[in-house]
Amino acid sequence: MAPRGPRPAPLLPLALLLLAVGLAPLSHGASYQQFLTRHVDFPKTGAPNDRLYCDLLMQRRGLTRLSCTHHNTFVHAPAARLRAVCGPGGTHVRLNLYDSPEPFPVTTCRVRPGSRPGHCQYRATVGLSQVRLACVRRLPVRLEPTYLP
């Protein structure tokens, strides 16, 4: 006969697991620090031209180690301005997505055909663009490609 008495609620661990799984897509496994590394370059790193800027930054930020990242955008604004988009300084779109009210200076780097790890080369597009950020705890964790050049 099984002993009687208080038993742990079997549904609590299951509920916590479902909550964690449900929130995972909101951040795509990213963190604020990863966001800064991948997308923020302020002040903009100097380079002789925009193409070399992309080649340099993509390598320096570790985005060419295992494969040539297809495309990436760098925002040339202080991290505090991007954090503000995740709160009262931004417009809530849905779930954890917020739009910036004003455009930011950006450089979008796209891999050139024939690139291979260790020899990744990029094309650059420079401009001003509003940004859409995925935010967790009022911190940006992902730059959504909605408005990017």
Backbone as numpy.savetxt, mean C-alpha at the origin, in Angstrom:
# Nx Ny Nz CAx CAy CAz Cx Cy Cz
-18.00 -41.98 32.37 -18.83 -40.82 32.37 -17.94 -39.57 32.37
-18.29 -38.59 31.57 -17.49 -37.37 31.46 -17.72 -36.49 32.68
-16.65 -35.82 33.15 -16.82 -34.94 34.31 -17.71 -33.75 33.96
-18.47 -33.34 34.93 -19.36 -32.19 34.75 -18.69 -30.94 35.32
-19.12 -29.80 34.86 -18.57 -28.55 35.36 -18.40 -27.57 34.21
-17.79 -26.42 34.49 -17.63 -25.41 33.44 -16.71 -25.90 32.33
-17.10 -25.66 31.11 -16.28 -26.02 29.94 -16.05 -24.75 29.13
-14.88 -24.62 28.48 -14.64 -23.44 27.67 -15.64 -23.38 26.52
-16.04 -22.19 26.19 -16.99 -22.00 25.10 -16.31 -22.31 23.77
-16.73 -23.36 23.06 -16.07 -23.72 21.82 -16.30 -22.70 20.70
-17.27 -21.85 20.85 -17.57 -20.90 19.78 -16.67 -19.66 19.82
-16.08 -19.34 20.96 -15.24 -18.14 21.05 -14.03 -18.21 20.13
-13.23 -19.29 20.16 -12.09 -19.34 19.22 -12.54 -19.29 17.77
-13.65 -19.94 17.46 -14.16 -19.93 16.09 -14.59 -18.52 15.69
-15.24 -17.80 16.59 -15.67 -16.43 16.30 -14.47 -15.52 16.07
-13.43 -15.67 16.88 -12.21 -14.87 16.70 -11.54 -15.17 15.38
-11.50 -16.44 15.00 -10.91 -16.83 13.72 -11.69 -16.22 12.56
-13.02 -16.29 12.62 -13.84 -15.72 11.55 -13.66 -14.21 11.46
-13.53 -13.55 12.59 -13.31 -12.11 12.60 -11.97 -11.77 11.94
-10.92 -12.51 12.28 -9.60 -12.27 11.69 -9.61 -12.52 10.19
-10.27 -13.60 9.77 -10.35 -13.90 8.34 -11.16 -12.83 7.62
-12.20 -12.34 8.25 -13.04 -11.31 7.64 -12.33 -9.98 7.49
-11.43 -9.64 8.41 -10.71 -8.38 8.32 -9.47 -8.46 7.44
-8.95 -9.65 7.19 -7.73 -9.79 6.39 -7.83 -9.13 5.02
-8.93 -9.29 4.26 -8.98 -8.64 2.96 -8.96 -7.12 3.02
-9.33 -6.56 4.15 -9.35 -5.11 4.25 -7.95 -4.51 4.14
-6.94 -5.23 4.58 -5.60 -4.69 4.54 -4.70 -5.46 3.58
-5.19 -6.55 3.01 -4.42 -7.38 2.10 -3.10 -7.80 2.72
-3.06 -8.02 4.03 -1.87 -8.47 4.71 -0.80 -7.40 4.83
-1.12 -6.19 4.51 -0.12 -5.13 4.53 -0.07 -4.46 5.89
1.00 -3.72 6.10 1.14 -2.94 7.32 1.49 -1.50 6.94
1.39 -0.62 7.91 1.72 0.78 7.67 3.19 0.91 7.25
4.07 0.18 7.92 5.50 0.27 7.57 5.74 -0.22 6.15
5.08 -1.29 5.74 5.21 -1.77 4.36 4.68 -0.72 3.38
3.58 -0.07 3.74 3.03 0.99 2.90 4.07 2.10 2.70
4.70 2.54 3.79 5.71 3.60 3.68 6.85 3.17 2.77
7.34 1.96 2.95 8.45 1.46 2.15 8.07 1.37 0.67
6.88 0.90 0.41 6.47 0.65 -0.97 6.00 1.90 -1.71
5.43 2.88 -0.98 4.74 3.95 -1.69 5.13 5.39 -1.34
5.86 5.63 -0.28 6.14 7.02 0.10 7.60 7.35 -0.17
7.82 8.41 -0.93 9.18 8.91 -1.18 9.13 10.43 -1.09
9.33 10.92 0.15 9.31 12.35 0.40 10.46 12.73 1.31
11.22 13.72 0.93 11.19 14.38 -0.37 11.62 13.41 -1.47
11.25 13.71 -2.70 11.53 12.82 -3.81 13.03 12.63 -3.97
13.43 11.37 -4.09 14.83 11.02 -4.29 15.31 11.57 -5.62
16.48 12.17 -5.60 17.04 12.73 -6.82 17.57 11.66 -7.75
17.38 11.86 -9.04 17.89 10.97 -10.08 18.04 11.81 -11.35
18.94 11.40 -12.25 19.15 12.18 -13.48 17.89 12.33 -14.34
17.00 11.31 -14.32 15.75 11.40 -15.08 14.73 10.47 -14.42
13.47 10.56 -14.87 12.40 9.79 -14.23 12.56 8.29 -14.42
13.05 7.84 -15.57 13.24 6.41 -15.79 14.28 5.86 -14.82
15.39 6.56 -14.68 16.42 6.11 -13.73 15.91 6.20 -12.30
15.05 7.18 -12.02 14.43 7.27 -10.70 13.69 5.97 -10.39
12.87 5.52 -11.32 12.11 4.28 -11.10 13.04 3.08 -10.94
14.03 2.95 -11.81 14.97 1.83 -11.71 15.62 1.82 -10.32
16.08 2.99 -9.87 16.76 3.12 -8.59 15.84 2.82 -7.42
14.68 3.48 -7.39 13.77 3.32 -6.24 13.20 1.91 -6.15
12.82 1.34 -7.27 12.26 -0.02 -7.25 13.29 -1.00 -6.68
14.55 -0.85 -7.07 15.60 -1.73 -6.55 15.87 -1.40 -5.08
16.03 -0.14 -4.76 16.35 0.28 -3.40 15.28 -0.15 -2.41
14.03 -0.16 -2.82 12.92 -0.53 -1.93 12.63 -2.03 -1.92
13.47 -2.80 -2.61 13.31 -4.26 -2.57 12.18 -4.79 -3.42
11.78 -4.03 -4.45 10.65 -4.44 -5.28 11.10 -5.16 -6.54
12.38 -5.55 -6.61 12.90 -6.26 -7.78 13.67 -7.51 -7.37
13.56 -7.93 -6.13 14.37 -9.06 -5.64 14.01 -10.38 -6.30
12.78 -10.83 -6.10 12.38 -12.14 -6.61 11.84 -12.06 -8.03
11.22 -10.94 -8.34 10.69 -10.72 -9.69 10.60 -9.22 -9.89
10.42 -8.82 -11.13 10.26 -7.40 -11.42 8.80 -7.03 -11.13
8.58 -6.25 -10.09 7.23 -5.82 -9.78 6.65 -5.13 -11.00
5.44 -5.52 -11.42 4.84 -5.02 -12.65 4.68 -3.51 -12.65
4.12 -2.96 -11.56 4.00 -1.51 -11.44 3.90 -1.12 -9.97
4.30 0.10 -9.70 4.25 0.63 -8.34 4.21 2.15 -8.42
3.51 2.75 -7.47 3.41 4.21 -7.43 4.03 4.74 -6.16
4.85 5.78 -6.31 5.44 6.49 -5.19 4.74 7.84 -5.05
4.34 8.15 -3.82 3.69 9.42 -3.52 4.74 10.32 -2.88
4.85 11.55 -3.39 5.86 12.48 -2.91 5.21 13.50 -1.98
4.80 13.02 -0.81 4.15 13.86 0.20 4.52 13.31 1.57
4.50 14.16 2.58 4.82 13.67 3.93 3.84 12.59 4.38
4.35 11.63 5.14 3.52 10.54 5.64 2.33 11.07 6.44
2.51 12.17 7.15 1.42 12.74 7.95 0.24 13.16 7.08
0.52 13.67 5.89 -0.58 14.06 4.99 -1.34 12.84 4.50
-0.64 11.73 4.29 -1.32 10.50 3.86 -2.10 9.89 5.03
-1.55 9.96 6.24 -2.30 9.46 7.40 -3.59 10.24 7.58
-3.56 11.54 7.31 -4.76 12.38 7.47 -5.89 11.92 6.55
-5.56 11.36 5.40 -6.59 10.86 4.46 -7.40 9.74 5.12
-6.78 9.00 6.03 -7.46 7.89 6.71 -8.37 8.36 7.84
-8.50 9.64 8.01 -9.35 10.18 9.06 -10.16 11.34 8.52
-10.25 12.40 9.30 -11.08 13.53 8.89 -10.56 14.25 7.65
-9.32 14.04 7.27 -8.77 14.69 6.09 -9.11 13.99 4.79
-9.83 12.88 4.86 -10.19 12.13 3.66 -11.69 11.93 3.56
-12.12 11.36 2.44 -13.52 11.07 2.23 -13.72 9.56 2.28
-14.56 9.10 3.21 -14.82 7.67 3.33 -15.60 7.20 2.11
-15.12 6.13 1.47 -15.76 5.61 0.27 -16.62 4.40 0.62
-16.00 3.38 1.20 -16.69 2.17 1.65 -15.69 1.32 2.41
-16.20 0.44 3.25 -15.34 -0.43 4.07 -14.22 0.40 4.68
-12.96 0.08 4.32 -11.83 0.80 4.90 -11.14 1.69 3.87
-11.86 2.11 2.83 -11.27 2.91 1.75 -11.60 4.39 1.91
-10.57 5.22 1.71 -10.70 6.67 1.83 -10.03 7.34 0.63
-10.66 8.39 0.12 -10.10 9.18 -0.99 -9.51 10.47 -0.45
-8.43 10.89 -1.08 -7.85 12.19 -0.72 -8.68 13.28 -1.40
-8.89 14.40 -0.71 -9.65 15.48 -1.33 -8.83 16.24 -2.38
-7.52 16.22 -2.23 -6.66 16.94 -3.17 -5.66 15.98 -3.79
-5.13 16.34 -4.95 -4.14 15.48 -5.59 -2.77 15.60 -4.92
-2.01 14.54 -5.05 -0.64 14.48 -4.56 0.30 14.32 -5.75
1.55 14.80 -5.64 2.53 14.50 -6.68 2.90 13.01 -6.59
2.87 12.32 -7.73 3.16 10.89 -7.76 4.07 10.55 -8.94
4.77 9.44 -8.78 5.51 8.82 -9.89 5.08 7.37 -9.95
4.54 6.95 -11.09 4.16 5.56 -11.28 5.19 4.90 -12.17
5.71 3.77 -11.69 6.74 3.01 -12.41 6.12 1.74 -12.96
6.31 1.50 -14.27 5.80 0.28 -14.91 6.97 -0.44 -15.56
7.01 -1.75 -15.36 8.13 -2.54 -15.87 8.18 -2.50 -17.39
9.37 -2.45 -17.93 9.55 -2.45 -19.38 9.64 -3.89 -19.87
9.16 -4.16 -21.08 9.24 -5.52 -21.63 10.70 -5.98 -21.68
10.91 -7.25 -21.41 12.25 -7.83 -21.44 12.98 -7.73 -20.12
12.39 -7.08 -19.13 13.04 -6.98 -17.82 13.03 -8.34 -17.14
14.06 -8.58 -16.35 14.13 -9.82 -15.58 14.79 -9.50 -14.24
14.52 -10.29 -13.21 15.08 -10.01 -11.88 16.59 -9.77 -11.97
17.02 -8.75 -11.29 18.42 -8.35 -11.34 18.70 -7.33 -12.43
17.80 -7.25 -13.41 17.93 -6.29 -14.52 16.57 -5.67 -14.85
15.84 -5.31 -13.82 14.51 -4.72 -14.01 14.67 -3.28 -14.48
13.93 -2.93 -15.51 13.92 -1.56 -16.00 12.47 -1.09 -16.08
12.29 0.21 -15.85 10.94 0.75 -15.71 10.73 1.99 -16.56
9.47 2.22 -16.91 9.00 3.48 -17.50 8.38 4.27 -16.37
8.48 5.58 -16.45 7.93 6.44 -15.40 6.84 7.34 -15.95
5.80 7.52 -15.15 4.77 8.51 -15.43 4.69 9.40 -14.21
4.89 10.69 -14.41 4.91 11.66 -13.32 3.68 12.55 -13.44
3.06 12.85 -12.32 1.90 13.73 -12.37 1.33 14.01 -11.01
0.15 14.58 -11.01 -0.62 14.82 -9.80 -1.83 13.91 -9.85
-2.15 13.29 -8.71 -3.28 12.37 -8.68 -3.88 12.30 -7.29
-5.21 12.23 -7.24 -5.85 11.89 -5.98 -5.46 10.45 -5.67
-5.52 10.09 -4.39 -5.20 8.72 -4.02 -6.36 8.12 -3.25
-6.52 6.81 -3.40 -7.48 6.05 -2.60 -6.65 5.10 -1.74
-6.85 5.18 -0.44 -6.08 4.39 0.50 -6.96 3.40 1.24
-6.43 2.21 1.44 -7.03 1.26 2.37 -6.39 1.55 3.72
-7.21 1.72 4.75 -6.72 2.13 6.05 -7.12 1.12 7.12
-6.21 0.90 8.06 -6.48 0.07 9.22 -6.03 0.87 10.44
-6.93 1.05 11.38 -6.67 1.85 12.59 -6.15 3.24 12.23
-6.78 3.84 11.23 -6.46 5.20 10.76 -5.05 5.34 10.19
-4.48 4.23 9.76 -3.17 4.26 9.10 -3.31 3.66 7.71
-2.69 4.28 6.70 -2.75 3.69 5.35 -1.92 2.42 5.28
-2.49 1.39 4.66 -1.77 0.12 4.50 -1.70 -0.31 3.04
-2.48 0.35 2.17 -2.48 -0.02 0.76 -2.90 1.18 -0.07
-2.21 1.34 -1.21 -2.56 2.39 -2.17 -3.36 1.71 -3.27
-4.61 2.11 -3.39 -5.48 1.52 -4.40 -5.21 2.17 -5.75
-5.30 1.44 -6.85 -4.94 1.99 -8.16 -6.03 2.82 -8.84
-7.08 3.20 -8.15 -8.23 3.87 -8.74 -7.89 5.09 -9.59
-7.14 6.03 -9.04 -6.91 7.30 -9.74 -5.53 7.40 -10.37
-4.69 6.43 -10.18 -3.28 6.58 -10.50 -3.02 6.60 -12.01
-2.04 7.41 -12.41 -1.71 7.52 -13.84 -1.12 6.24 -14.39
